[in-house]
Amino acid sequence: MNWVHAAGYGAVGGLLVELLVLNGRLQSWQAARRLAREGRRKLPTFRKYVDVPADLAAALSRVLLGALTGWLLHPQISGLYAAVAAGASAPALIRQMGSFRGVQALARVGEVFPVEPSVTPAEPPAEVGPGAAVTGRGL
């Protein structure tokens, strides 16, 4: 998939997550209004459940993170659903990628990390005596 499509679909994935969050808040507002009507109380305001400036800023950041993730992963993304899923999970994916030593090394210009083996060599197995199977002792 080319990077433009991957970034666009990633942004759509980020937007879908924010729409789900907004939907949850709207449903909470709807339920609170129903309860207030049943109890003949004052209806709760929309602003009590949705903070428009903050929610717009959060949605914009989620869309941008989705686009960035789609762009970063475009060589590995093979289809529309994968790009949307990458965008929807962008904050977690970017956080995970940032925890890798190689990415940390690239982020710190001038610092060189020694190459460490990812798997330590196994220690040789312990000697098992003839009575180990009978007594349950051994390794």
C-alpha positions as CSV (number, residue, x, y, z in Angstrom):
1,M,0.0,0.0,0.0
2,N,1.4,3.4,-0.8
3,W,2.0,5.9,2.0
4,V,-0.8,8.3,1.1
5,H,-3.5,5.7,1.3
6,A,-2.0,4.1,4.5
7,A,-1.8,7.5,6.2
8,G,-5.4,8.4,5.1
9,Y,-6.8,5.1,6.3
10,G,-4.8,5.4,9.5
11,A,-6.4,8.8,10.1
12,V,-9.8,7.3,9.5
13,G,-9.0,4.7,12.1
14,G,-8.1,7.4,14.6
15,L,-11.3,9.3,13.8
16,L,-13.4,6.1,14.3
17,V,-12.0,5.7,17.8
18,E,-12.9,9.3,18.7
19,L,-16.4,8.9,17.2
20,L,-16.9,5.9,19.5
21,V,-15.8,7.9,22.5
22,L,-18.2,10.7,21.5
23,N,-20.9,8.1,21.0
24,G,-20.4,6.8,24.6
25,R,-20.7,10.4,26.0
26,L,-23.8,11.0,24.0
27,Q,-25.4,7.9,25.3
28,S,-24.5,8.9,28.8
29,W,-26.1,12.3,28.2
30,Q,-29.2,10.6,26.8
31,A,-29.6,8.3,29.8
32,A,-29.1,11.2,32.2
33,R,-31.8,13.2,30.4
34,R,-34.2,10.3,30.6
35,L,-33.6,9.9,34.3
36,A,-34.1,13.6,34.8
37,R,-37.4,13.6,32.9
38,E,-38.7,10.6,34.9
39,G,-37.8,12.4,38.2
40,R,-39.1,15.8,36.8
41,R,-35.7,17.4,37.5
42,K,-33.8,19.9,35.4
43,L,-32.3,18.3,32.3
44,P,-28.5,18.1,32.2
45,T,-26.8,20.2,29.6
46,F,-24.8,18.9,26.6
47,R,-21.7,20.7,27.9
48,K,-21.7,18.6,31.1
49,Y,-21.0,15.5,29.0
50,V,-19.0,16.9,26.0
51,D,-16.2,19.5,26.3
52,V,-16.1,20.7,22.7
53,P,-12.7,22.4,22.6
54,A,-10.9,19.6,24.5
55,D,-12.7,16.9,22.6
56,L,-11.9,18.5,19.3
57,A,-8.2,18.8,20.3
58,A,-8.1,15.1,21.4
59,A,-9.8,14.0,18.1
60,L,-7.4,16.0,16.0
61,S,-4.4,14.5,17.9
62,R,-5.9,11.0,17.4
63,V,-6.4,11.6,13.7
64,L,-2.8,12.9,13.3
65,L,-1.4,9.9,15.3
66,G,-3.4,7.6,13.1
67,A,-2.1,9.2,9.9
68,L,1.5,9.1,11.3
69,T,1.2,5.4,12.2
70,G,-0.2,4.6,8.7
71,W,2.7,6.4,7.2
72,L,5.3,4.7,9.4
73,L,3.9,1.3,8.8
74,H,2.9,1.6,5.1
75,P,5.5,-1.0,3.9
76,Q,3.9,-3.6,6.2
77,I,0.3,-2.7,5.6
78,S,-1.4,-4.8,2.9
79,G,-5.0,-3.7,3.1
80,L,-7.6,-1.2,4.1
81,Y,-8.6,-2.9,7.3
82,A,-5.1,-3.3,8.5
83,A,-4.4,0.5,7.9
84,V,-7.6,1.4,9.7
85,A,-6.7,-0.9,12.6
86,A,-3.2,0.6,12.8
87,G,-4.7,4.1,12.9
88,A,-7.2,3.1,15.6
89,S,-4.5,1.7,17.8
90,A,-1.9,4.4,17.0
91,P,-1.2,5.6,20.5
92,A,-0.4,2.1,21.8
93,L,1.6,1.2,18.7
94,I,3.7,4.3,18.8
95,R,4.3,3.9,22.5
96,Q,5.3,0.3,21.9
97,M,7.7,1.3,19.1
98,G,9.2,3.9,21.3
99,S,10.2,1.3,23.9
100,F,12.5,-0.6,21.5
101,R,16.2,0.0,22.0
102,G,16.8,0.6,18.3
103,V,14.2,3.3,18.1
104,Q,15.6,4.8,21.4
105,A,19.1,4.8,19.8
106,L,17.8,6.6,16.7
107,A,16.0,9.2,18.9
108,R,19.2,10.0,20.8
109,V,21.5,11.4,18.1
110,G,25.2,11.0,19.0
111,E,24.6,8.2,21.6
112,V,25.7,4.7,20.7
113,F,24.2,1.7,22.5
114,P,26.3,-1.4,22.7
115,V,24.8,-4.3,20.8
116,E,23.5,-6.9,23.2
117,P,22.4,-10.3,22.3
118,S,18.6,-10.6,22.5
119,V,18.9,-14.1,23.9
120,T,21.4,-15.0,26.6
121,P,23.2,-18.3,26.0
122,A,21.6,-21.2,28.0
123,E,23.6,-22.6,30.9
124,P,24.6,-26.2,30.5
125,P,22.2,-28.7,32.0
126,A,23.0,-29.8,35.5
127,E,24.3,-33.3,36.1
128,V,21.5,-35.7,37.2
129,G,22.6,-38.5,39.6
130,P,21.4,-42.0,39.5
131,G,19.0,-41.5,42.5
132,A,17.3,-38.4,41.1
133,A,14.4,-40.2,39.4
134,V,13.7,-42.3,42.6
135,T,13.9,-39.5,45.2
136,G,12.5,-36.7,43.1
137,R,15.6,-34.7,43.6
138,G,17.8,-33.5,40.8
139,L,17.5,-30.5,38.6
